């Protein structure tokens, strides 16, 4: 400040440095603030007048949509119409999340989806309702530019003319219902470039037929019906496979191709496998006498195990033995029992692992409860892993001092092995 109270001008103080940042930086700044605030930057100066209108990514997230809808549904529709009407150039990413409120009609959403699919959208996310399902319009199935599609609570019924998603790389579907076309008994998804697929609590998988020979990552979670897996039987290039089941449900109509066992046999390139305890239980019932195949490429195995059931422990050991190049093992203790005498009797013998696990370096055991079966399992692994570097045992409470001393006394085949608990 000068003596007369006027603000002194510092060199460079009058410059508008932000406006002259690279365009990709300006776009990123505007993407980090709510879209309404980004639109308000148009009044800052001539340089800022049209920047927000050419943003390649339009994110109408839960907070923004809910705020507008609570004001009035008509205001919400008008606001989105204005955003799309004033937008210039291609829309690379479009996110719409109206799950926090009911809309009287989804016709307006069909119109918005039609607009963005005609303007080069590559990444599309739709979460329309928590209360109803949204039937996908034909414009999505006709969009050839899509590389990533994320859908929540939608009805997936391709039109008869559907030729497939030719450029789709990532597909995430949650609470989605598959329906066959009117001329076939399947819901066929042709996606030759699809690399990553997630099916989370979806319905109608018995109608699903995936035509994607290049699929590399598959995550499936089911919590209502028996899961049909035969649609993935030809995904020979699968590298990552995760299966979770919230409950055991019998389905007498499933055929042999629907079983996880039959699927695993057909995945020669599999590198990462995660099975929760429900699937381990299902597989242990299907293969009571051991595995008939080898997972030569598998290096990371994650299993949920009920240590009160010898069948699950036996199958877990079979998977471990059938993975000669296994480097990392994660065990998630689902349940345990100190009265499992049969489990303890069988685990207290090296016959469970005839050959040493020469490649296994890292073991994590989560939810450890210090039961006799778990202790013998740890003892067995330590004695048969000459390459082991670390074993981490995690439980919800501190391990008892006596348990800690016993763990420390277990023989270790690897002189470099470190035990953390």
C-alpha positions in Angstrom: 0.0 0.0 0.0 1.2 3.6 -0.7 1.1 6.3 1.9 -2.2 7.7 0.5 -3.8 4.3 0.8 -3.8 3.3 -2.9 -2.8 -0.2 -3.8 0.6 -0.5 -5.4 0.7 -2.3 -8.8 3.2 -5.1 -8.7 4.8 -6.3 -11.9 2.7 -8.9 -13.5 -0.2 -8.2 -11.2 -2.4 -7.0 -14.0 -1.8 -10.1 -16.1 -4.5 -12.7 -16.5 -2.2 -15.7 -16.2 -5.0 -18.3 -15.8 -6.6 -17.5 -19.1 -3.3 -18.2 -21.0 -2.8 -21.7 -19.5 -2.8 -24.5 -22.0 -6.3 -25.5 -23.1 -6.1 -29.0 -21.7 -5.2 -27.5 -18.3 -8.2 -25.1 -18.5 -10.5 -28.0 -19.4 -9.2 -30.0 -16.4 -9.8 -27.1 -14.0 -13.4 -26.7 -15.2 -14.0 -30.5 -15.0 -13.1 -30.4 -11.3 -15.9 -28.0 -10.4 -19.7 -28.5 -10.8 -21.0 -28.0 -14.3 -23.2 -25.1 -13.3 -20.2 -23.3 -11.9 -18.2 -24.1 -15.0 -21.0 -22.4 -17.1 -20.7 -19.3 -14.9 -17.1 -18.8 -16.0 -18.4 -17.5 -19.3 -19.0 -14.1 -17.8 -15.4 -13.7 -16.7 -14.1 -12.4 -19.9 -14.2 -12.8 -23.7 -11.5 -15.5 -23.4 -13.7 -17.5 -21.1 -17.0 -17.1 -22.9 -17.0 -20.4 -24.8 -14.5 -22.5 -22.9 -17.1 -24.3 -20.8 -19.3 -24.9 -23.9 -16.6 -26.9 -25.6 -15.7 -29.2 -22.6 -15.3 -32.7 -23.9 -16.5 -34.2 -20.7 -20.0 -33.5 -19.4 -20.6 -34.9 -15.9 -24.2 -34.5 -14.5 -23.5 -36.3 -11.2 -25.8 -37.2 -8.4 -25.4 -34.0 -6.5 -26.0 -31.7 -9.4 -29.0 -33.6 -10.7 -30.6 -34.0 -7.3 -30.3 -30.3 -6.6 -31.9 -29.4 -9.9 -34.7 -32.0 -9.6 -35.5 -30.9 -6.1 -36.1 -27.4 -7.4 -38.5 -28.8 -10.0 -38.4 -31.5 -12.6 -39.1 -28.9 -15.4 -36.1 -26.8 -14.3 -33.9 -29.9 -14.3 -34.9 -30.8 -17.9 -34.6 -27.3 -19.1 -31.1 -27.0 -17.5 -29.8 -30.2 -19.2 -31.4 -29.2 -22.5 -29.6 -25.8 -22.3 -26.3 -27.5 -21.5 -26.5 -29.8 -24.5 -27.9 -27.1 -26.8 -25.1 -24.7 -26.0 -22.4 -27.3 -26.2 -20.0 -27.1 -29.2 -17.9 -30.0 -30.6 -17.8 -33.6 -29.7 -18.8 -35.0 -26.3 -16.2 -37.5 -25.3 -17.7 -38.4 -21.9 -21.2 -38.1 -20.7 -22.3 -39.0 -17.1 -26.0 -38.8 -16.0 -26.9 -39.8 -12.5 -30.6 -39.1 -11.6 -30.8 -42.0 -9.1 -31.7 -39.7 -6.2 -35.1 -38.8 -7.6 -38.1 -40.1 -9.6 -38.8 -38.7 -13.0 -42.3 -38.7 -14.5 -41.0 -39.8 -17.8 -37.7 -41.2 -19.2 -38.4 -40.0 -22.7 -36.3 -36.9 -22.1 -33.4 -39.1 -21.2 -33.8 -41.1 -24.4 -33.5 -37.7 -26.2 -30.3 -36.7 -24.3 -28.8 -40.1 -25.0 -29.6 -39.8 -28.7 -27.9 -36.4 -28.7 -24.6 -37.5 -27.1 -24.4 -40.7 -29.2 -24.7 -38.6 -32.3 -21.9 -36.4 -31.1 -19.0 -38.9 -30.8 -19.5 -40.0 -27.2 -16.8 -42.5 -26.1 -17.5 -43.0 -22.4 -21.1 -43.2 -21.3 -22.4 -43.7 -17.8 -26.2 -43.9 -17.0 -27.7 -44.3 -13.5 -31.2 -43.3 -14.0 -33.2 -44.6 -11.1 -33.0 -46.3 -7.8 -36.7 -47.2 -8.0 -37.3 -48.4 -11.6 -35.4 -49.9 -14.4 -34.5 -47.9 -17.5 -34.9 -49.7 -20.9 -32.0 -48.7 -23.1 -32.9 -46.9 -26.3 -31.7 -48.2 -29.6 -29.4 -45.2 -30.0 -26.9 -46.8 -27.5 -26.8 -50.0 -29.6 -26.3 -48.0 -32.7 -23.4 -46.0 -31.3 -20.1 -47.1 -32.9 -17.9 -44.7 -31.0 -18.4 -46.2 -27.5 -15.2 -47.4 -25.8 -16.6 -47.5 -22.2 -20.2 -48.2 -21.2 -21.3 -48.1 -17.5 -25.0 -48.9 -16.7 -27.0 -49.2 -13.5 -30.5 -50.7 -13.2 -31.1 -50.9 -17.0 -32.9 -53.3 -19.2 -30.4 -54.6 -21.8 -32.4 -55.8 -24.8 -30.7 -55.3 -28.2 -32.7 -54.6 -31.3 -32.8 -57.2 -34.0 -30.5 -55.0 -36.1 -27.8 -54.9 -33.4 -24.4 -55.6 -35.0 -22.4 -55.2 -31.8 -20.1 -52.7 -30.1 -17.2 -52.6 -32.5 -15.0 -50.3 -30.4 -16.1 -51.1 -26.9 -13.2 -51.9 -24.5 -14.8 -51.6 -21.0 -18.3 -52.7 -20.0 -19.6 -52.3 -16.5 -23.2 -53.5 -15.7 -24.8 -53.4 -12.3 -28.4 -54.5 -11.5 -28.9 -54.9 -15.2 -31.5 -57.2 -16.7 -30.7 -59.1 -19.9 -33.6 -60.0 -22.3 -33.4 -61.9 -25.6 -34.3 -60.2 -28.8 -37.6 -60.8 -30.4 -36.1 -63.1 -33.0 -33.6 -65.1 -30.9 -33.4 -66.8 -27.6 -30.3 -64.9 -26.6 -29.1 -61.4 -25.7 -26.0 -61.4 -27.9 -23.2 -58.9 -27.1 -20.6 -58.8 -29.9 -17.6 -56.7 -28.8 -14.4 -57.8 -30.6 -12.3 -55.3 -28.7 -13.8 -55.8 -25.3 -11.1 -56.3 -22.7 -12.8 -55.7 -19.3 -16.3 -56.9 -18.3 -18.0 -56.5 -15.0 -21.4 -58.0 -14.2 -22.6 -57.0 -10.7 -25.8 -58.5 -9.5 -27.3 -58.8 -12.9 -30.4 -60.8 -13.9 -31.1 -63.0 -16.9 -27.5 -64.2 -17.5 -29.0 -67.4 -18.9 -29.9 -65.3 -22.0 -26.5 -63.7 -22.2 -24.1 -64.7 -25.0 -20.8 -62.9 -25.0 -18.9 -62.8 -28.3 -15.6 -61.3 -27.3 -12.6 -63.5 -28.0 -10.2 -60.9 -26.7 -11.8 -60.5 -23.2 -9.0 -60.3 -20.6 -10.7 -59.3 -17.3 -14.0 -60.6 -16.0 -15.7 -59.8 -12.6 -19.0 -61.5 -11.9 -21.1 -61.1 -8.7 -24.5 -62.7 -8.3 -26.8 -62.5 -5.4 -30.2 -63.7 -6.6 -30.1 -66.6 -9.0 -27.7 -69.4 -9.9 -25.1 -67.9 -12.2 -24.9 -69.2 -15.7 -21.3 -69.1 -16.9 -21.5 -70.9 -20.3 -21.5 -67.6 -22.1 -17.8 -67.2 -21.2 -16.7 -70.7 -22.2 -15.0 -69.4 -25.4 -13.1 -66.5 -23.7 -9.8 -68.3 -24.1 -7.7 -65.2 -23.5 -9.1 -64.4 -20.1 -6.3 -63.2 -17.7 -8.2 -62.0 -14.7 -11.3 -63.8 -13.3 -13.2 -62.9 -10.2 -16.3 -64.7 -8.9 -18.4 -63.7 -5.9 -21.7 -65.2 -4.8 -23.8 -63.8 -2.0 -25.7 -67.0 -1.3 -25.9 -70.6 -2.5 -29.0 -71.2 -4.7 -29.7 -74.5 -6.4 -30.7 -74.4 -10.1 -31.6 -77.9 -11.4 -31.8 -76.6 -14.9 -28.1 -75.7 -15.3 -26.0 -77.8 -17.6 -22.3 -78.8 -17.2 -21.1 -75.8 -19.2 -22.6 -73.5 -16.5 -20.3 -74.7 -13.7 -17.2 -72.8 -12.7 -15.2 -76.0 -12.9 -16.0 -76.4 -16.6 -15.1 -72.8 -17.2 -11.7 -72.9 -15.5 -10.7 -75.9 -17.6 -11.2 -73.7 -20.7 -9.0 -70.8 -19.4 -5.4 -71.7 -20.3 -4.1 -68.1 -20.1 -5.6 -67.3 -16.7 -3.2 -65.3 -14.5 -5.3 -64.0 -11.6 -8.2 -65.9 -10.0 -10.5 -64.8 -7.1 -13.2 -67.1 -5.7 -15.2 -66.4 -2.6 -16.1 -69.1 -0.2 -19.5 -69.8 -1.8 -17.8 -70.7 -5.1 -15.1 -72.7 -3.3 -18.0 -74.6 -1.6 -19.7 -75.2 -5.0 -16.5 -76.3 -6.6 -15.5 -78.6 -3.7 -18.8 -80.4 -4.1 -18.3 -80.8 -7.9 -14.7 -82.0 -7.7 -14.4 -84.1 -4.5 -11.4 -86.1 -5.8 -9.1 -83.3 -6.9 -8.6 -81.2 -10.1 -8.1 -82.7 -13.6 -6.3 -79.6 -15.0 -3.3 -77.3 -14.3 -3.4 -73.5 -14.2 0.1 -73.0 -15.6 -0.1 -69.2 -16.1 -1.8 -68.4 -12.7 0.5 -66.3 -10.5 -2.1 -64.7 -8.1 -4.8 -66.7 -6.4 -7.3 -65.2 -3.9 -9.7 -67.5 -2.1 -12.4 -67.3 0.5 -12.3 -70.4 2.8 -14.5 -71.7 5.5 -12.0 -73.4 7.8 -14.7 -75.4 9.4 -15.2 -77.4 6.2 -12.6 -79.9 5.1 -14.0 -79.9 1.6 -13.3 -76.2 1.1 -9.8 -76.5 2.6 -9.1 -79.5 0.4 -10.2 -77.7 -2.8 -8.2 -74.6 -1.8 -5.1 -76.8 -1.5 -5.9 -78.5 -4.8 -6.0 -75.1 -6.6 -2.7 -74.1 -5.0 -1.1 -77.4 -6.0 -2.4 -77.1 -9.5 -0.8 -73.6 -10.0 2.9 -74.4 -10.4 3.8 -70.7 -11.1 1.8 -69.3 -8.2 3.6 -66.2 -6.7 1.0 -64.5 -4.6 -1.7 -66.2 -2.4 -4.5 -64.4 -0.6 -6.7 -66.3 1.8 -9.9 -64.7 3.2 -11.2 -66.6 6.3 -14.9 -66.7 5.9 -15.6 -68.9 9.0 -13.7 -71.2 11.2 -14.2 -73.8 14.0 -12.1 -75.0 16.8 -14.0 -78.3 16.8 -13.1 -79.3 13.3 -11.1 -82.4 14.3 -11.3 -84.0 10.9 -9.9 -80.8 9.4 -7.0 -80.7 11.9 -6.3 -84.4 11.3 -6.0 -84.0 7.6 -4.0 -80.8 7.7 -1.4 -82.2 10.1 0.2 -84.2 7.3 2.5 -83.1 4.5 0.4 -85.3 2.1 -1.8 -82.2 1.6 1.1 -80.6 -0.3 3.3 -83.4 -1.8 5.5 -81.0 -3.7 7.1 -77.8 -2.5 5.6 -74.5 -3.8 8.8 -73.3 -5.4 7.4 -70.0 -6.8 5.2 -68.8 -4.0 6.7 -65.6 -2.5 3.8 -63.7 -0.9 1.0 -64.9 1.3 -1.7 -62.8 2.9 -4.2 -64.3 5.3 -7.1 -62.0 6.2 -9.7 -62.3 9.0 -7.5 -64.8 10.9 -9.2 -66.1 14.0 -6.4 -68.4 15.4 -8.4 -71.6 15.2 -6.5 -74.9 15.2 -7.3 -75.5 11.5 -6.0 -72.0 10.5 -2.8 -72.6 12.6 -2.1 -75.9 10.9 -2.8 -74.3 7.5 -0.2 -71.6 8.2 2.2 -74.3 9.5 1.7 -76.3 6.3 2.4 -73.3 4.0 5.5 -72.2 5.9 6.9 -75.7 5.7 6.3 -76.1 1.9 7.3 -72.7 0.5 11.1 -72.5 0.0 10.8 -69.2 -2.0 8.5 -67.4 0.5 9.5 -63.8 1.3 6.6 -62.6 3.4 3.5 -63.9 5.1 1.1 -61.4 6.5 -1.5 -62.5 9.0 -4.3 -60.0 9.6 -7.1 -60.3 12.2 -9.6 -57.9 13.6 -8.0 -57.9 17.1 -4.4 -58.3 18.3 -3.1 -61.9 18.1 -2.7 -63.5 21.6 0.9 -63.7 22.8 0.7 -67.5 23.0 -0.5 -67.7 19.4 2.2 -65.3 18.3 4.9 -67.4 20.0 3.5 -70.6 18.4 3.5 -69.0 14.9 7.1 -67.9 15.4 8.2 -71.4 16.3 6.8 -72.9 13.1 9.4 -74.3 10.8 10.0 -72.2 7.7 11.3 -73.8 4.5 12.5 -70.4 3.3 15.4 -68.8 5.3 14.3 -65.4 4.0 10.7 -65.7 5.0 9.3 -62.9 7.2 6.2 -63.4 9.2 4.0 -60.3 10.0 1.0 -60.4 12.3 
